[in-house]
């Protein structure tokens, strides 16, 4: 078993060397050294891309090295295989999206047992957890904010189509629970149908179109809480609302693809929720770098809410700055709220680097 694990580890690390991106700065001599921090993305996905951009910016702004590695499947098993292989190298800290709330803790426990630090991002593992921090959206809270906004648009009455994304993602159930909890407070609002399990935009379009074809006249509002369904819904409703005979359907989604922003700007859809994936990457890896430099958490475990902004036509041109301000605020709070300085040094008198404006 040990020899087979070493063989698997060899091939994963070879893949990492071929496909992973090292960001940050070389040492003063210009020689290469092992990246102390590893950031792991589950699989190619727009969310993962935005998180990686935050990781790269954090490494550049704060002068440290990160090995970034993106897997091929959104499963805990693949994550376990890849991370365990990487953990046999000289890496000291890991920023990881927990693929499964309980299963991820088994992996985190192994890493901690090897003296390696873990910060979760994007989703919270089951508590208690060996991770030192989670940097993520308040998933259930964000879905509840979205549901409340949709119901207000609907005038506190009507039927909702609830569109979920990846059933294997630990965030999906939290979002569904949050939506149901909000709807339960309104006697004249009900979820008329729930559709789910759409990891591709094409599948999401097909399922949303089918729901509209079957029950379009009954649906008063749509909420989508995943990236692919949101992109699909924005495109569908842009066409749907061109027909004056169609009853207008109120809508809120999540995330900020170009299709969604354009549809909000031209009035085809009402709103979406901007998360802060850039901050998930920036803050999680910055924490790891600080801990490797002697900073210690003020508690054994802390959840950092990376924040959301509800985007409507009123703030569609300024929301990006609002989201970035949230990251800057949290970065400034790391040394005053979440971490304590090394015992051998005095607290820094300067604030950590702020994030650079999005290009």
N, C-alpha and C positions, 0 to 999 in steps of 0.2 A: 504493500500500500504506500509506503513512504517513497519508494522509487517512482511509482506511477504519479504521485503528487508532484515530485520534483520535475518529472518530464512535462506534466501539464503546466507547472509554473514556468518552465523554460519557454514553452511556446507562447504563453500569454505575455511574458515579459518581452519576447522577441516581437510580438505583435505591437506591444506598447512602444517599443523603440522605433518601429516602422511608422506607426500612425499617430502616436500621441505627440502633443505639442508642448515643448518646454518654454515657459514664459518667465520673464524676470530679467535679472542682470547677472553677468559673469562676475567672478571675483576679480580683484585688482590685477592679478597676474594674467587674467584672460583664460585660465585653464578651466576645464569643465569639472563640476563636482556633482554628486548625487543630489537630486532635488529632494529636500526634506519633506515637502508637502505633496500629497497626491489629491487631485480632485477627480471624482468619478461621476460621469453622466451615464444614465441607464442605457440610452440608445439615441440615435439621431432624431431630433424633434425640435421644433422652434423654441420651446421652453428651454431645452438643454443648451441650445446655441446662445440664448440670451444670458443664461447663468454663466456659461464659459466666458463670455465677454466681460462679465463682472470679475471673474477670477483673474483674467489677464490684466485688467485695469488695476486690480488690487496689487498684483505682483509688481507691476510697473511703477505704480505710485509709491509703494512702500518698500521697494528694493529687496524682494525675495524671490525664490524660485519655486515653481509649481510644475509638476508633471500632470497634464490633463489626459484623461483616458475615457473614451466613450465606447460603451458596450454595444451589443447588437440586439438585445431583447430586454423588454421591460419586465424582468423576472428576478426574484430574489436569488434563485439558483445560479443564474449566470453571474449576477453581481458577486455572490459568494466565491465562485470559482476565480473570477478575475481579481478581486481584492485580496483573497488569500494568496494568490500567486505574487501579486505586487508586494504584499506584506513580508515576503521572504527576502526582499531587497533591503536597501538601507534607508527606506523612507521612515519618517518619524511621526507623521500626522496625516490624517485623512479627512477630507470633506466628502460626504456620501449622502446620496438620496436613499432613504430606506425603502426598498422595494416592497417589503411586507412589514407591518408594524411590530409583529412578534419575532418573525424570522430574522429581521435585521439586527435585533438585539443579540442574537447568538453570535453573529459576525462581529458586532461591536465588542462583545465580551472577550472574544479571542484576541482582537487587536489590543484592547486595554491590557489583557494579560501579558502581552508581549512588550508592554511599555509604550504603546503607540496611542496617540491622542485621536479622538474622533469627535467631529462636529457634524451633526446631521443638518441637511438643508432641504427645503422644499416640502417636507412632510414630517410630522412628528411621530417617532416610534412609540411603541407601547411603553407606558411608565410603570415602574421605574426603568430607567435605561442607563447603560454604561456610557452613553454619549455625554460629553460635557455641556453641549449646547445644541439647540435646534434653532436654525434661522429660517423662518418660513412665513407664509401667509397664515393668518388665523383662518383656516380653511372653512370651518363651519360658520364662523362669524361673517366671513366674506359672502358666503352663499345666503346667509340670512339678510345681510344688507341688500344684496341684489334682489331677493324675493320681496322684501319690504318696498323697495323702489318700484318694482314691477306692479305690485298690488296697488300702490298709490296711483300709478299711471292708469290703471284699470278702473279707478274710482271705487276701490274696495269691494269689487264684485266681479264675478266672471269665472271662466274656466281656463286653467293653465295647462299647457303642454310642457312637461318636465323632460328636458333632454340631457342625459348624462353621457359621459365619454367612456373611459376605460374601466371596466368592472374589476380588473385586477389591480388598479391603482388604489392605494390606501386612502386617498383623498376623496374618491367618488362617494363612498358611503357617508362620509362626514357631510359632504355637500347635500346629498339627498336628505339626510336627517335634518339638516338646517332648514332646507326648503319646506319640508313637511311640518316642522315645528312652527314656522311662521304662518303657513297656510291654516294651520289648526286654530289660530287666533281669530280668523275672519270667517264668520258663519256663512257669508255669501260668496266665498271663494273656495274652489276645489280644484284638485289636480285631476284633470279629465283623462290623462294618459301619460305614462312614463315610457320613454324609449331609451335604450342604452347600448353599450358595447360597440363603439364606432371609433376605431383607432386611426382611420383614414378619412380624409375629407370626402372622397367619393362615396364611401359607405354612409357617412353622415348625411350627405345630400339626398341619397336614395331614401333613407329612412324618414327624414324630415318631410320630404316631398310626399311620401306615402301617407304620413300622418295628416298632412294638409289636404291631400286629395280625399281622404276618407272622412275627416272631421273638421275641415277648414271653417265651416260656418258655425261650428260650436266653440272653436278656440278663440279666446279673447286675449290671451297673453302667452308668450313663449319665454322660457328661461333656459339658457344653455350654460353649463358650468365646466366646459372643457374646450380646449383650443380648436380642435377639428370641427366639432359641432357648431362652434361660434362662427368660424369662417364660412361654413356651409350655410348656416341660417342667414347670415348677412347677405350672401349672394342670392339665396332663394327669395328672401323678403324684398330685396331690391327689385326683383322682377315681379313678384306677387303684388306689390303695392302700385305698380304702374297701371294696373287694371282698375279703373274707378268703380267697377261693380263689386270688387272685393271689399269686404269689411276690413278696416284697418286693424291689424293685430299689434298690440304693444309688445315690446321686446327688450330684453336685457341679456347680455352675454358675459363672457369673461375673456380677457386677453385682448391684444391690440394689433392684429394683423392689418395689412394695408386695406384689404377688402372691408374690414369692420370700420376702420376710421373713415374711409371714404363714404360708407353707407350712413354713418352718423352725421358727417358733414353735410351730405345732400338731403338729409331728412328721411332716408329710407328706413332706418331703424332708430330706436330711441337712445339706447345706452349700452355700455359695456363696463366691466370692472377691470381696471388695470392693476395687475399684481406688480411685484417688484423682483422679477427673476435676476436682474442685474445685481440687486442688493443681496439676493440669496448667495450668489457667488462671491461678491466683493467682501461682504461681512464675514462669511464663514471662514474664508481662507485668511483674512486679516486676523481673526481671533486665533487661528492655529499658529500663525507667525508670532503673535504676541506671546502665546503660551510657551512656544519653543524658546522665546527670549526671556522667560522667567516670570511672566505675568500669571497670576493665578485667579481662577473664578471665585467670586464672592460666595457662591453656593455650589454644591455638588452638581446640580443641573439647573439650567436656565433656558427658558423659551424666549426667543426674541422675535416679536411680531414685526415682520419686514414691511407691513403696511399695504394699503390699497388706495386707489382713487377711482371714484365712479365718474366715467366720462360721458358727457352729454354734448349736445351741440354748443352749449354755452362755454365749455372749457376744452373743446377738442383740440385747440391749438396751443394750449398751455399745460396740459396734463403731464407731459413728460418732465417738465421742470418741477412740478409738484411731487412726482414720484422720486425724482433724484434728490429733492430736499429731504425726503424721509431717510434715504440712505445716508446722507451727510449728517443728519441729526444723530442717527444711531452710531455712526463711526465716531462722532465726537463724544458720545456717551460711554464708549467702551472703557475708557480709562477712568471714568468717574462713577459709573453705575454697575458695570458687569465684571470688571477685572480689577485686581489690586496689583501694584507694582512689585517688581522683584525686591526682596528684603535688603539687598546690598546696594540699591540705588534709591535716589529720591524721586518722587513723582515728577514726570515730565512737565515742563512749563509751557510747552507748545502743544497744540492740538494735532491729532493725526491728519494725514493728508486728506483733503476732501476729494470727492470723485470729480472727474472731468466731465464737462457737458457732453451729452450724446452727439455723435456726428450724424 
